């Protein structure tokens, strides 16, 4: 999520989440129920429509269920159920639920989308998600988030208080036109599961703020950065509560230093002794990939991203009246005001708004004037006590280099030209500036850490927009005259084909010469077998150039540190093969319920790392659950345990990192993200349920992983 060019796949997940019997903190779920779809023996199989590919039949087991099979190689394939009569009026209900039974032999990512007219996967719809294991039965619940009919108008946030969602972001619940059930992007194999028991339930009870006038609603954020019009366990009401929380936690940390089987690095103290190199490395031991700590002990990385201050900074420009008692910009708390760098998306895209950092001002209130010195020590104690042995990506480098907790860092470099002007285009790795810029970035960022034994290694770039096995070549073909990638592709094709006529015959095109390729970002590339092979081969070449250039730059400065990849959200086999060839660890950001079945494609085998995952719930004052929702903090903690255990059971995965250390601001960071995704809240209070879950996993993770066959 900490990204400046979000991939299309990730954007489609900005409102996805959860599998659970009941939606959290709703009214009486038994108060009302409306059957929406029923799959008895007389069900009309011609009623649903395919959605990017999908086949269905009544359950062969005789159950009142519809069995859906989605094809491989398609993005978001599934089935669309139009409402009988054109629309369902679900104004009286809180949520839609349906049951899923995985009848396949592998985990399946299942999505459910509820549509208003004009739904396209981004607007006029609400989506939810479940990761379903083989033979698992689960219920997916889609909360009916209402658009605003109130004079209160809010903007610039991913999540809003119920009933105050802007048009296109929430739903008109009186006009639900369709339900779509589908699987994720470009699966390598078909996916089969059953759908049943589709109904609306829960008696919708409008919250008090839906009837407020603007004068009553604003300001809606209190002095601590919390939602003003709701209460919840742990909410801070005055500064004395911050001090009480501080003192209680200090006693707890003093009494419990961390998992008993860990050595100083967080490695397996009682496990096998491997060669000690003084640096972190990888090894395959008893059929499972591991990290190995500097003392030669097996190490599985459980980490938190963005371990730093500023986790709840939010724009305040153009938001007059939103905040209670906002300090003067030239007063006691002036250090917590800042001017943002140019923002990349959302309401403030292209702007540099003034920000206010609620999380840091609360740290000063909690720990006093010396908080900047005191707080990093507390953080390191917390991580160990919580069963977290890694400071993961985006963390404060000064804190990381304190010699207390292993860390993974990011290497930055000046970005070269993109393959396309807009959107999340791939960098032009054929631009001569690319290699020079990467080398300069490595010298600047890696040199200070090259000999630090606590440094595991480096990520370079984040959620790179690979776009599939042919996309980079196609973007190069469409590029501007003189674009280095276009010139490289042209020269490469000249060598592959004896003449332009030979290329035209293979591609089914009519180019006048090799200099006649289009300059058109929407050009429809040829799809003949020869063209597809050419595009795949050149994309592979580009991926190799990317990974090799970065690897060489890192190793030239720090040969003993690990190259951890670019935290992809997915990669076609040809691209993954290059990652395996050049990365020490191949990293993926994977927001799901399980990664037990996640494998590199084909026969590729290498250590892999989950760079980001998280779960959120809306029961503690925030409005957005992040990329994967849960019903409550208890359910969130349970999902954490299940996810980490699924990674421990996967022989290729060597670590999982949670995004992020602290909750985002209730009014959103610069791009609008306002997720309940932290291990601590905006007032620095740890979520006890999640912390307890992490500690439970930390105590048992080495023995569990060692038992995997």
C-alpha positions in Angstrom: 0.0 0.0 0.0 2.9 2.3 0.5 3.2 3.0 -3.2 3.4 5.9 -5.6 2.0 4.1 -8.6 -0.7 1.7 -7.5 -1.2 -1.3 -9.9 -4.6 -1.8 -11.5 -4.9 -5.1 -9.6 -4.3 -3.4 -6.3 -6.7 -0.5 -7.0 -9.4 -3.0 -7.7 -8.9 -4.3 -4.1 -9.4 -0.9 -2.4 -12.7 -1.9 -1.1 -12.4 -5.7 -0.8 -12.4 -7.9 2.2 -14.0 -10.5 4.3 -15.4 -13.9 5.1 -17.6 -14.2 8.2 -21.0 -15.2 9.4 -22.1 -11.8 10.6 -20.9 -8.3 9.9 -19.4 -6.5 12.9 -21.4 -4.2 15.2 -24.6 -4.3 13.3 -28.1 -4.4 14.6 -30.0 -7.7 15.3 -29.1 -9.9 12.3 -32.2 -12.0 12.8 -34.5 -9.0 12.7 -35.0 -9.3 8.9 -34.0 -11.5 6.1 -34.7 -11.5 2.4 -33.8 -14.3 0.0 -32.2 -12.9 -3.1 -31.1 -16.1 -5.0 -32.1 -19.7 -4.5 -30.6 -22.6 -6.5 -33.2 -25.3 -6.2 -33.7 -28.0 -8.9 -35.9 -25.7 -10.9 -33.4 -22.9 -11.0 -33.2 -21.3 -14.5 -29.5 -21.7 -15.5 -30.0 -19.1 -18.3 -30.6 -16.3 -15.8 -27.0 -15.5 -14.8 -24.5 -14.0 -17.3 -20.8 -14.7 -17.7 -18.4 -12.1 -16.3 -15.1 -12.3 -18.2 -15.5 -16.1 -18.6 -17.2 -18.6 -16.3 -19.3 -21.8 -16.5 -21.9 -22.9 -14.0 -24.2 -25.8 -13.2 -26.4 -27.0 -10.3 -24.4 -28.7 -7.6 -23.7 -32.3 -8.7 -24.0 -33.3 -5.1 -27.7 -32.4 -5.1 -27.2 -29.5 -2.8 -29.3 -26.3 -3.4 -26.2 -24.6 -4.8 -24.7 -23.4 -8.0 -21.2 -24.7 -8.9 -19.1 -22.1 -10.7 -15.9 -22.8 -12.6 -13.7 -19.9 -13.7 -11.1 -20.3 -16.4 -7.4 -19.7 -16.2 -5.6 -16.8 -17.8 -8.5 -14.3 -17.4 -8.7 -11.3 -15.1 -11.7 -11.3 -12.7 -13.7 -14.1 -14.4 -17.0 -15.2 -12.8 -20.8 -14.9 -12.9 -23.2 -12.0 -12.8 -26.7 -12.2 -11.3 -29.0 -9.4 -12.4 -31.8 -8.5 -10.0 -35.2 -9.9 -11.0 -37.4 -7.1 -12.2 -34.3 -4.9 -12.7 -33.5 -4.0 -9.0 -33.7 -5.1 -5.4 -34.8 -2.5 -2.8 -32.6 -3.4 0.2 -33.0 -0.1 2.0 -34.1 -1.9 5.2 -31.0 -4.2 5.4 -27.5 -4.0 6.7 -25.7 -6.5 4.5 -25.8 -9.2 1.8 -24.4 -12.6 2.6 -23.8 -15.7 0.6 -22.2 -19.1 1.3 -19.1 -20.4 -0.5 -17.9 -24.0 -0.6 -14.5 -24.7 -2.2 -14.9 -28.0 -4.1 -11.5 -27.7 -5.6 -8.2 -29.1 -4.4 -6.5 -25.7 -3.9 -7.1 -22.3 -2.2 -9.3 -20.0 -4.1 -9.6 -16.2 -3.9 -13.4 -15.4 -4.2 -14.8 -11.9 -4.6 -18.4 -10.7 -4.3 -19.5 -7.4 -5.7 -22.8 -5.6 -5.2 -23.7 -3.2 -8.0 -25.7 0.0 -8.6 -26.2 1.1 -12.2 -22.9 2.1 -13.7 -20.8 -0.3 -11.6 -17.3 -0.9 -13.1 -15.3 -2.5 -10.3 -14.3 0.9 -9.0 -17.4 3.1 -8.6 -21.0 2.4 -7.9 -20.3 -0.9 -6.2 -19.1 -2.4 -3.0 -16.8 -5.5 -3.0 -15.8 -8.1 -0.5 -13.4 -11.0 -0.6 -12.6 -14.4 1.0 -9.6 -16.7 0.6 -11.2 -20.2 0.8 -9.2 -23.4 1.5 -10.0 -26.7 -0.1 -13.4 -28.1 1.1 -13.8 -25.0 3.4 -17.3 -23.6 3.7 -17.4 -19.9 4.6 -19.9 -17.0 4.4 -19.0 -13.8 2.6 -20.7 -10.7 4.0 -21.0 -7.5 2.0 -21.9 -4.5 4.2 -24.3 -2.1 2.4 -22.4 1.1 2.8 -24.9 4.0 2.1 -24.3 7.0 -0.1 -25.1 10.3 1.6 -28.5 11.9 1.6 -27.2 14.3 4.3 -26.2 17.9 3.9 -22.9 16.8 5.6 -20.4 16.5 2.8 -17.0 14.7 3.2 -14.3 13.9 0.6 -10.8 12.6 0.1 -11.1 9.4 2.1 -11.3 5.7 1.2 -13.7 5.0 4.0 -16.5 7.2 5.4 -18.9 7.1 8.3 -21.9 4.9 7.5 -24.5 6.8 5.5 -22.1 9.5 4.5 -20.4 7.9 1.5 -20.2 10.2 -1.5 -22.0 9.3 -4.7 -20.3 6.5 -6.6 -18.3 5.5 -3.5 -21.3 4.0 -1.6 -24.5 2.4 -2.6 -28.1 3.5 -3.3 -29.5 0.5 -1.4 -32.9 1.0 -3.0 -31.5 0.2 -6.4 -29.2 -2.8 -6.2 -29.1 -4.1 -9.8 -26.7 -7.0 -9.7 -24.5 -9.3 -7.6 -21.2 -10.5 -9.2 -19.2 -13.5 -7.9 -15.7 -13.9 -9.4 -12.1 -15.0 -8.8 -8.9 -13.0 -9.0 -6.4 -12.1 -11.8 -5.0 -14.6 -14.3 -5.1 -17.8 -12.4 -2.9 -20.6 -13.8 -5.6 -23.2 -13.4 -9.4 -23.3 -13.3 -11.2 -22.7 -10.0 -14.4 -24.4 -8.9 -16.6 -23.5 -6.0 -20.2 -23.6 -5.0 -22.5 -20.6 -4.3 -25.6 -20.9 -2.1 -27.9 -19.1 0.4 -27.8 -15.6 -1.1 -29.8 -13.2 1.1 -30.0 -9.7 2.6 -30.2 -9.5 6.4 -29.8 -7.2 9.4 -32.1 -4.4 10.3 -30.5 -1.2 9.2 -30.5 1.4 12.0 -29.2 4.8 10.9 -26.4 6.0 13.2 -27.0 9.3 15.0 -24.7 11.3 12.8 -26.8 10.6 9.6 -29.4 13.0 10.9 -27.1 15.7 12.1 -26.9 19.1 10.5 -23.5 20.3 9.3 -23.3 22.5 12.4 -23.9 19.5 14.6 -21.5 17.2 12.7 -18.5 19.5 12.3 -15.9 19.3 13.7 -16.0 15.5 13.7 -12.3 14.8 14.6 -11.3 15.4 18.2 -8.0 16.8 19.5 -6.4 13.4 19.5 -7.4 12.7 15.8 -10.2 10.3 16.7 -13.8 10.2 15.3 -15.8 12.4 17.6 -19.3 10.9 17.2 -18.7 7.4 18.4 -17.1 5.7 21.4 -15.2 2.4 21.6 -13.0 0.4 24.0 -9.6 2.2 24.4 -10.7 5.6 23.0 -8.8 8.4 24.7 -10.8 11.2 26.2 -8.1 13.2 28.0 -4.3 13.3 28.3 -4.4 11.5 31.7 -5.5 8.3 29.9 -2.5 8.5 27.6 -0.2 8.6 30.7 -2.1 5.7 32.3 -1.7 3.6 29.1 2.0 4.5 29.0 2.7 3.4 32.6 0.7 0.2 32.3 2.5 -0.9 29.2 5.9 -0.1 30.7 5.3 -2.6 33.5 4.1 -5.2 31.0 7.2 -4.8 28.8 9.5 -5.0 31.8 7.9 -8.3 32.8 7.9 -10.0 29.3 10.9 -9.7 27.0 9.7 -11.9 24.2 9.5 -15.5 22.8 11.6 -17.9 24.8 13.1 -19.8 21.9 14.5 -16.7 20.1 18.2 -15.7 20.1 19.2 -12.1 20.0 18.4 -11.8 16.3 15.0 -13.4 16.7 16.3 -16.6 15.1 15.7 -20.1 16.4 18.0 -20.4 19.4 17.3 -24.1 19.9 17.2 -25.0 16.2 19.9 -26.5 13.9 23.3 -24.8 13.8 24.3 -23.8 10.2 27.4 -22.0 9.0 27.6 -18.5 10.6 28.7 -15.8 8.1 28.1 -12.7 10.2 25.3 -11.6 7.8 21.9 -12.8 6.9 21.6 -15.3 4.1 19.2 -17.9 2.7 19.4 -21.7 2.8 17.2 -24.6 2.0 17.1 -26.9 5.0 15.2 -30.2 5.1 13.2 -29.2 2.1 12.2 -25.7 3.3 13.6 -22.3 2.5 14.8 -20.2 5.4 16.6 -17.1 6.2 19.7 -17.7 8.3 20.8 -15.2 10.9 24.4 -14.0 11.3 25.1 -16.7 13.9 23.9 -19.5 11.6 20.5 -20.1 13.2 17.3 -20.5 11.2 15.3 -17.3 10.9 11.7 -16.7 9.8 10.9 -13.1 9.4 7.8 -11.7 11.0 7.8 -7.9 10.4 6.0 -4.6 10.6 6.2 -2.1 7.8 6.5 1.7 8.4 7.9 1.4 12.0 8.3 5.2 12.4 6.5 8.3 13.4 4.0 10.1 11.2 1.8 7.1 10.6 -1.4 9.3 11.0 -0.4 12.5 9.3 -3.3 13.9 7.3 -3.9 16.9 5.0 -5.7 19.8 6.7 -5.9 22.2 3.8 -9.4 22.9 2.4 -10.8 21.1 5.5 -11.6 24.1 7.6 -14.0 23.0 10.4 -13.2 19.3 10.3 -10.9 19.3 13.4 -11.5 20.1 17.1 -8.9 22.4 18.7 -6.3 22.1 15.9 -3.2 23.8 17.3 -1.8 27.0 15.9 0.8 26.3 13.2 3.2 28.7 14.9 2.5 27.4 18.4 3.6 24.7 20.8 3.0 21.9 18.3 4.3 23.7 15.2 6.8 20.8 14.5 3.9 18.6 13.7 2.8 20.7 10.7 4.5 20.1 7.4 4.1 20.7 3.8 3.6 17.4 1.9 5.7 16.3 -1.0 3.7 16.3 -4.3 0.9 13.7 -3.8 0.3 11.0 -6.4 -3.4 10.3 -6.3 -6.7 11.1 -4.6 -8.2 14.5 -3.9 -4.8 16.1 -3.5 -3.1 14.6 -6.6 -0.4 16.9 -7.9 -0.7 19.2 -4.8 1.5 19.8 -1.8 -1.0 20.3 1.0 -0.2 21.2 4.6 -0.3 18.1 6.8 -0.8 17.7 10.5 0.6 14.6 12.3 -1.8 13.5 15.0 0.2 10.4 15.8 3.4 12.3 16.7 1.6 15.0 18.7 0.1 12.2 20.7 3.5 10.7 21.3 4.7 14.0 22.7 1.7 14.3 25.0 2.3 10.7 26.1 6.1 10.6 26.6 6.9 14.2 27.1 9.4 16.6 25.6 12.1 13.9 25.3 9.8 11.6 23.3 12.0 11.4 20.2 14.7 9.8 22.3 12.5 7.7 24.5 10.1 6.3 21.9 12.5 4.3 19.7 13.7 2.3 22.7 10.0 1.5 23.5 9.4 0.4 19.9 12.3 -2.1 19.9 11.0 -3.5 23.3 7.5 -3.8 21.8 8.6 -5.6 18.7 10.4 -8.3 20.6 7.7 -8.7 23.2 5.0 -8.9 20.5 6.8 -11.7 18.6 7.9 -9.4 15.8 11.6 -9.9 14.8 11.9 -7.6 11.8 11.6 -3.9 11.1 10.2 -4.1 7.5 10.0 -1.8 4.6 9.4 2.0 4.9 10.7 2.0 8.5 12.8 4.7 10.1 16.5 4.0 9.2 17.8 5.7 12.3 15.7 3.4 14.5 16.7 0.4 12.4 20.4 1.0 12.8 20.2 0.9 16.6 21.4 -2.7 16.7 18.3 -4.0 18.4 16.1 -5.6 15.7 16.9 -7.0 12.2 15.6 -4.8 9.4 15.0 -4.7 5.7 15.4 -1.4 3.9 14.5 0.3 0.6 16.9 1.6 -1.9 15.7 4.6 -3.8 17.0 6.0 -7.1 16.1 8.8 -9.5 13.4 7.5 -11.8 14.1 7.2 -15.5 11.6 7.8 -18.3 8.4 5.7 -18.2 7.2 3.5 -21.1 4.0 5.6 -21.1 3.3 9.1 -19.9 0.3 8.4 -17.7 -0.7 5.7 -15.2 1.6 3.1 -13.7 3.8 2.5 -16.7 7.0 0.4 -16.3 10.4 2.2 -16.2 12.3 2.3 -19.5 15.2 0.0 -18.4 16.8 0.5 -21.9 17.3 4.2 -21.1 21.0 4.7 -20.4 20.2 6.7 -17.4 18.5 3.7 -15.7 21.7 1.8 -14.9 23.5 5.0 -13.9 20.7 6.1 -11.7 20.4 2.7 -10.0 24.2 2.7 -9.3 24.0 6.2 -7.9 21.1 5.2 -5.7 22.9 2.1 -4.4 25.9 4.2 -3.5 23.8 6.7 -1.6 21.4 4.4 0.2 23.2 1.2 0.7 26.7 2.3 1.7 25.7 3.3 5.3 24.3 -0.2 5.9 26.6 -2.5 3.9 28.5 -3.8 7.0 25.7 -3.7 9.5 24.9 -7.3 10.6 21.3 -6.3 11.6 20.6 -5.4 8.0 19.0 -8.3 6.2 18.9 -6.7 2.7 17.2 -4.3 0.4 14.0 -3.9 -1.6 14.2 -1.8 -4.7 10.9 -0.4 -6.1 7.4 -1.4 -5.0 4.5 -3.2 -6.7 6.1 -2.8 -10.1 3.4 -2.8 -12.9 4.6 -5.7 -14.9 1.2 -6.1 -16.6 1.6 -9.7 -17.7 4.0 -11.7 -19.9 3.8 -9.4 -22.9 2.9 -6.0 -21.6 6.4 -4.4 -21.5 7.0 -5.2 -25.1 3.6 -3.9 -26.2 4.2 -0.6 -24.3 7.6 -0.3 -26.0 6.0 -0.9 -29.4 3.4 1.9 -28.7 6.0 4.3 -27.4 7.2 7.6 -28.7 9.8 8.0 -31.4 13.2 7.9 -29.8 12.0 6.1 -26.7 15.0 3.9 -25.7 12.8 0.9 -25.2 11.2 1.4 -28.6 14.6 1.6 -30.3 15.7 -1.5 -28.5 12.6 -3.4 -29.5 13.1 -2.2 -33.1 16.7 -3.3 -33.3 15.8 -6.6 -31.6 13.1 -7.3 -34.2 15.4 -6.4 -37.1 17.8 -9.1 -35.9 15.0 -11.7 -35.4 13.3 -11.0 -38.8 15.1 -10.9 -42.2 12.8 -8.1 -43.4 9.7 -6.0 -42.6 7.8 -8.3 -44.9 8.8 -11.3 -42.8 7.6 -9.6 -39.7 4.3 -8.5 -41.3 3.6 -12.0 -42.4 4.3 -13.4 -38.9 2.3 -10.7 -37.1 -0.5 -10.2 -39.7 0.4 -6.5 -39.9 1.2 -4.0 -42.7 4.0 -1.9 -41.5 5.9 0.0 -44.2 9.2 -0.4 -42.4 10.7 -1.1 -39.0 10.5 2.7 -38.4 6.7 2.6 -39.0 5.6 1.3 -35.6 2.7 3.3 -34.1 3.0 6.1 -31.6 -0.3 5.4 -29.9 -0.9 4.2 -26.3 -4.2 2.6 -27.3 -2.8 0.7 -30.3 -4.2 -2.9 -30.4 -1.1 -5.1 -30.7 -1.3 -8.2 -33.0 -2.2 -11.4 -31.3 -0.8 -14.0 -33.7 1.3 -16.8 -32.2 4.5 -15.3 -33.5 3.7 -11.8 -32.2 2.8 -13.2 -28.8 6.1 -15.1 -28.7 8.0 -12.0 -29.7 6.3 -9.8 -27.1 6.9 -12.5 -24.4 10.6 -12.9 -25.3 11.2 -9.1 -25.3 9.3 -8.6 -22.1 11.5 -11.4 -20.6 14.6 -9.5 -21.9 13.4 -6.3 -20.3 12.7 -8.1 -17.0 16.2 -9.6 -17.1 17.8 -6.2 -17.7 15.8 -4.7 -14.8 16.7 -7.4 -12.3 20.3 -7.8 -13.3 21.0 -4.1 -13.3 19.6 -3.7 -9.8 21.3 -6.9 -8.5 24.7 -5.8 -9.8 24.3 -2.3 -8.3 23.5 -3.7 -4.8 26.2 -6.4 -4.9 28.8 -3.9 -6.0 28.3 -2.0 -2.8 27.1 -4.7 -0.3 27.9 -8.2 -1.6 26.8 -9.8 1.7 23.4 -8.2 1.8 20.3 -9.8 0.2 18.5 -8.4 -2.8 14.9 -8.8 -1.9 13.2 -7.9 -5.1 10.4 -5.3 -5.9 7.5 -6.6 -3.8 5.3 -7.5 -6.9 1.6 -8.0 -6.7 2.0 -10.8 -9.3 4.3 -11.9 -12.0 3.9 -13.9 -15.2 6.1 -17.0 -15.4 8.7 -15.4 -17.7 9.0 -12.4 -15.4 9.1 -14.6 -12.3 11.9 -16.6 -13.8 14.1 -13.5 -14.1 13.3 -12.6 -10.5 14.4 -16.0 -9.4 17.6 -15.8 -11.4 18.8 -12.5 -10.0 17.0 -11.9 -6.6 18.2 -13.6 -3.4 14.6 -13.5 -2.2 11.6 -12.9 -4.4 9.0 -10.6 -2.7 5.3 -10.3 -3.2 2.7 -8.1 -1.5 -0.3 -10.4 -0.9 -3.4 -9.1 0.7 -5.5 -12.3 1.2 -6.6 -14.7 4.0 -3.9 -17.3 3.2 -0.7 -17.9 1.3 -0.5 -21.6 2.0 -0.8 -22.4 -1.7 1.2 -19.5 -3.1 4.0 -20.9 -5.2 6.3 -19.5 -7.9 5.0 -20.6 -11.3 6.0 -23.8 -13.0 9.0 -25.5 -11.5 10.6 -22.4 -10.2 11.9 -22.7 -6.6 13.3 -19.9 -4.5 12.8 -18.3 -1.2 9.9 -15.8 -1.2 8.8 -13.1 1.1 5.4 -11.5 1.7 6.2 -7.8 1.8 2.7 -6.6 2.8 -0.5 -8.0 4.2 -3.0 -6.9 6.8 -6.6 -7.1 8.1 -8.8 -4.4 9.5 -12.1 -3.9 11.3 -14.4 -1.0 11.8 -15.2 -1.5 15.5 -12.6 1.0 16.8 -13.4 4.3 15.2 -12.0 4.2 11.7 -14.1 4.0 8.6 -12.1 1.7 6.3 -10.8 -1.8 7.0 -8.0 -1.7 4.5 -7.6 -4.2 1.8 -8.9 -7.2 3.7 -11.7 -6.8 6.3 -12.7 -8.7 9.4 -15.7 -8.5 11.7 -14.0 -7.3 14.8 -10.6 -7.0 16.6 -11.0 -10.6 17.8 -11.7 -11.8 14.3 -8.7 -9.7 13.1 -6.4 -11.4 15.5 -7.7 -14.8 14.5 -7.1 -14.0 10.8 -3.5 -12.9 11.7 -2.7 -16.2 13.2 -4.3 -18.1 10.2 -2.3 -16.0 7.7 1.1 -16.4 9.4 0.5 -20.1 10.0 -0.3 -20.5 6.3 3.0 -18.9 5.4 4.9 -21.1 7.9 3.3 -24.1 6.1 4.6 -22.9 2.7 8.1 -24.2 2.1 9.0 -21.3 -0.2 8.0 -18.4 2.1 10.7 -17.1 4.5 8.8 -14.2 6.1 5.6 -12.2 6.2 5.4 -8.4 6.9 2.3 -6.6 8.1 1.4 -3.2 6.7 1.7 -1.1 8.9 2.9 -0.3 12.4 0.2 2.3 13.1 -3.4 3.1 12.0 -3.8 5.7 9.3 -5.5 9.0 10.0 -9.2 8.9 10.3 -9.3 11.6 7.6 -6.8 9.8 5.4 -3.2 10.2 4.4 -2.5 12.2 1.2 -4.1 9.7 -1.2 -7.1 9.1 1.0 -6.2 5.8 2.7 -7.6 5.8 6.2 -7.3 2.1 7.2 -7.6 0.5 10.6 -4.4 -1.4 9.7 -2.1 -0.8 12.7 -0.7 -2.7 15.6 -1.2 0.6 17.4 -3.9 3.2 17.1 -3.6 6.9 16.5 -2.9 7.4 20.2 -0.2 4.8 20.3 -2.3 2.2 22.2 -1.5 -1.3 21.0 -4.4 -3.4 19.8 -4.2 -6.1 22.5 -6.0 -8.8 20.5 -3.6 -8.5 17.5 -0.5 -8.2 19.7 -1.5 -11.3 21.7 -2.0 -13.2 18.4 1.4 -12.1 17.1 3.1 -13.2 20.3 1.3 -16.6 20.2 2.6 -17.2 16.7 6.1 -16.0 17.6 6.3 -18.6 20.4 5.5 -21.5 18.2 6.5 -20.5 14.7 9.8 -22.3 14.5 8.6 -25.7 15.7 5.6 -25.4 13.4 7.7 -24.6 10.3 10.2 -27.3 11.1 7.4 -29.9 11.1 6.3 -29.0 7.6 6.7 -32.0 5.2 
